[in-house]
Amino acid sequence: LARLASDREGFKMHIATGQARPMPKYHEIGCPQYAGMRVILNGEVNAFMQHLASQHYAIVYGDLKEEIVELCQQLSIRPVVS
């Protein structure tokens, strides 16, 4: 999971890893079921929530944490790993 955000200190990238799990089926009247997944975080949920930047995060399959941290360093973006 990754989310680019900004604060008083400049740009930051919130980065976390975890496992994707299917969403339980549900039915909402008049609405199709949207694409989604549950994510079981590898780290502590409270640590993730302390840095939560939005309800929208980019998700990729595979562990690309080190590559994203390296990219952040090259672009002068503060990586925040939780």
Backbone as CSV, one residue per row, in Angstrom:
resi,resn,N_x,N_y,N_z,CA_x,CA_y,CA_z,C_x,C_y,C_z
1,LEU,0.854,-1.176,0.000,0.000,0.000,0.000,0.892,1.228,0.000
2,ALA,0.492,2.266,-0.717,1.253,3.511,-0.700,0.311,4.678,-0.974
3,ARG,0.627,5.804,-0.343,-0.161,7.018,-0.537,0.767,8.219,-0.438
4,LEU,0.768,9.046,-1.484,1.525,10.289,-1.484,0.669,11.367,-0.838
5,ALA,1.261,12.116,0.073,0.547,13.186,0.768,1.539,14.304,1.070
6,SER,1.037,15.390,1.608,1.922,16.480,2.016,1.520,16.965,3.398
7,ASP,2.496,17.532,4.082,2.262,18.152,5.381,3.179,19.362,5.489
8,ARG,3.325,19.923,6.673,4.156,21.119,6.862,5.613,20.895,6.469
9,GLU,6.044,19.638,6.513,7.442,19.324,6.205,7.668,19.022,4.727
10,GLY,6.623,18.972,3.920,6.758,18.679,2.491,6.021,17.404,2.126
11,PHE,6.466,16.783,1.037,5.817,15.554,0.583,6.290,14.350,1.379
12,LYS,5.367,13.415,1.570,5.691,12.158,2.237,4.947,11.035,1.524
13,MET,5.493,9.839,1.606,4.854,8.653,1.041,4.630,7.671,2.174
14,HIS,3.357,7.408,2.475,3.020,6.413,3.497,3.057,5.047,2.821
15,ILE,3.851,4.135,3.365,4.091,2.825,2.763,3.824,1.742,3.799
16,ALA,3.104,0.706,3.399,2.850,-0.434,4.284,2.741,-1.695,3.431
17,THR,3.000,-2.830,4.044,2.851,-4.109,3.350,1.811,-4.950,4.076
18,GLY,1.277,-5.917,3.358,0.270,-6.796,3.940,-0.167,-7.838,2.935
19,GLN,-1.205,-8.567,3.290,-1.756,-9.595,2.407,-3.181,-9.199,2.016
20,ALA,-3.485,-9.351,0.720,-4.830,-9.060,0.213,-5.717,-10.276,0.415
21,ARG,-6.927,-10.034,0.868,-7.925,-11.089,1.078,-9.223,-10.661,0.403
22,PRO,-10.023,-11.616,-0.084,-11.294,-11.254,-0.727,-12.255,-10.595,0.255
23,MET,-13.077,-9.717,-0.287,-14.132,-9.087,0.512,-15.284,-10.062,0.662
24,PRO,-15.973,-10.046,1.797,-17.187,-10.857,1.907,-18.249,-10.304,0.954
25,LYS,-19.089,-11.169,0.451,-20.162,-10.743,-0.451,-21.198,-9.948,0.339
26,TYR,-21.708,-8.904,-0.265,-22.770,-8.116,0.353,-23.715,-7.638,-0.746
27,HIS,-24.879,-7.213,-0.363,-25.848,-6.703,-1.327,-26.425,-5.402,-0.794
28,GLU,-26.249,-4.359,-1.570,-26.802,-3.059,-1.218,-27.841,-2.731,-2.289
29,ILE,-29.039,-2.427,-1.899,-30.138,-2.237,-2.846,-29.788,-1.167,-3.875
30,GLY,-29.854,-1.565,-5.143,-29.616,-0.634,-6.235,-28.159,-0.357,-6.550
31,CYS,-27.236,-0.967,-5.839,-25.815,-0.712,-6.072,-25.092,-2.016,-6.383
32,PRO,-24.261,-2.009,-7.413,-23.465,-3.210,-7.670,-22.366,-3.341,-6.621
33,GLN,-21.849,-4.535,-6.469,-20.723,-4.719,-5.550,-19.476,-4.161,-6.221
34,TYR,-18.799,-3.285,-5.540,-17.606,-2.657,-6.085,-16.396,-3.553,-5.880
35,ALA,-15.409,-3.343,-6.739,-14.156,-4.079,-6.584,-13.503,-3.642,-5.278
36,GLY,-12.953,-4.567,-4.565,-12.302,-4.237,-3.312,-11.640,-5.453,-2.712
37,MET,-10.950,-5.232,-1.623,-10.284,-6.314,-0.913,-10.078,-5.902,0.530
38,ARG,-9.915,-6.878,1.384,-9.481,-6.636,2.762,-7.971,-6.761,2.751
39,VAL,-7.305,-5.950,3.536,-5.850,-6.037,3.640,-5.492,-6.353,5.082
40,ILE,-4.748,-7.429,5.262,-4.211,-7.788,6.571,-2.795,-7.217,6.617
41,LEU,-2.606,-6.174,7.411,-1.310,-5.491,7.462,-0.246,-6.361,8.111
42,ASN,0.986,-6.242,7.611,2.113,-6.928,8.246,2.534,-6.213,9.527
43,GLY,2.331,-4.911,9.590,2.705,-4.142,10.772,1.520,-3.930,11.698
44,GLU,1.728,-3.092,12.694,0.692,-2.778,13.675,-0.358,-1.845,13.072
45,VAL,-1.615,-2.153,13.283,-2.711,-1.335,12.759,-2.641,0.080,13.332
46,ASN,-2.355,0.212,14.623,-2.286,1.540,15.242,-1.187,2.389,14.617
47,ALA,-0.059,1.790,14.297,1.028,2.528,13.647,0.590,2.995,12.261
48,PHE,-0.121,2.136,11.534,-0.637,2.517,10.218,-1.610,3.689,10.352
49,MET,-2.516,3.600,11.305,-3.530,4.640,11.482,-2.925,5.982,11.883
50,GLN,-1.803,5.978,12.571,-1.144,7.228,12.959,-0.682,8.020,11.740
51,HIS,-0.459,7.338,10.621,0.044,7.994,9.413,-0.974,7.990,8.276
52,LEU,-2.200,7.559,8.546,-3.226,7.449,7.512,-3.376,8.777,6.775
53,ALA,-3.256,8.727,5.448,-3.292,9.952,4.652,-4.626,10.146,3.934
54,SER,-5.387,9.096,3.745,-6.649,9.164,3.008,-7.297,7.795,3.040
55,GLN,-8.524,7.709,2.533,-9.150,6.399,2.407,-8.727,5.717,1.109
56,HIS,-7.972,6.391,0.260,-7.537,5.821,-1.018,-6.026,5.605,-1.009
57,TYR,-5.615,4.378,-1.266,-4.204,4.011,-1.346,-3.975,3.235,-2.632
58,ALA,-2.787,3.364,-3.205,-2.407,2.540,-4.355,-1.964,1.182,-3.829
59,ILE,-2.344,0.134,-4.547,-2.013,-1.227,-4.131,-1.321,-1.936,-5.280
60,VAL,-0.230,-2.615,-4.979,0.452,-3.457,-5.971,0.638,-4.839,-5.369
61,TYR,0.698,-5.837,-6.223,0.983,-7.190,-5.759,2.486,-7.376,-5.713
62,GLY,2.969,-7.959,-4.642,4.397,-8.156,-4.439,4.903,-7.159,-3.410
63,ASP,6.055,-7.442,-2.850,6.658,-6.565,-1.844,7.620,-5.610,-2.538
64,LEU,7.170,-4.398,-2.803,7.984,-3.381,-3.465,8.402,-2.275,-2.501
65,LYS,8.337,-2.551,-1.219,8.631,-1.535,-0.208,10.007,-0.907,-0.413
66,GLU,11.027,-1.714,-0.575,12.389,-1.173,-0.713,12.515,-0.315,-1.970
67,GLU,11.900,-0.745,-3.062,11.960,0.022,-4.304,11.239,1.363,-4.162
68,ILE,10.108,1.368,-3.462,9.365,2.615,-3.264,10.143,3.555,-2.349
69,VAL,10.761,3.023,-1.308,11.592,3.846,-0.417,12.749,4.456,-1.204
70,GLU,13.394,3.666,-2.051,14.506,4.175,-2.865,14.025,5.279,-3.807
71,LEU,12.871,5.084,-4.439,12.308,6.112,-5.314,12.033,7.394,-4.531
72,CYS,11.469,7.267,-3.347,11.207,8.435,-2.502,12.493,9.198,-2.219
73,GLN,13.553,8.482,-1.904,14.828,9.134,-1.610,15.352,9.880,-2.832
74,GLN,15.200,9.292,-4.014,15.659,9.943,-5.243,14.840,11.188,-5.562
75,LEU,13.565,11.199,-5.174,12.672,12.322,-5.469,12.517,13.297,-4.300
76,SER,13.309,13.124,-3.254,13.247,13.972,-2.054,11.860,13.950,-1.415
77,ILE,11.266,12.761,-1.384,9.990,12.538,-0.707,10.281,11.750,0.562
78,ARG,9.728,12.174,1.680,9.969,11.504,2.957,9.182,10.195,3.016
79,PRO,9.867,9.034,3.057,9.141,7.768,3.191,8.725,7.538,4.642
80,VAL,7.474,7.143,4.843,6.957,6.811,6.169,6.469,5.373,6.085
81,VAL,7.227,4.448,6.665,6.905,3.025,6.582,6.238,2.590,7.878
82,SER,5.065,1.972,7.750,4.387,1.463,8.948,3.913,0.048,8.703
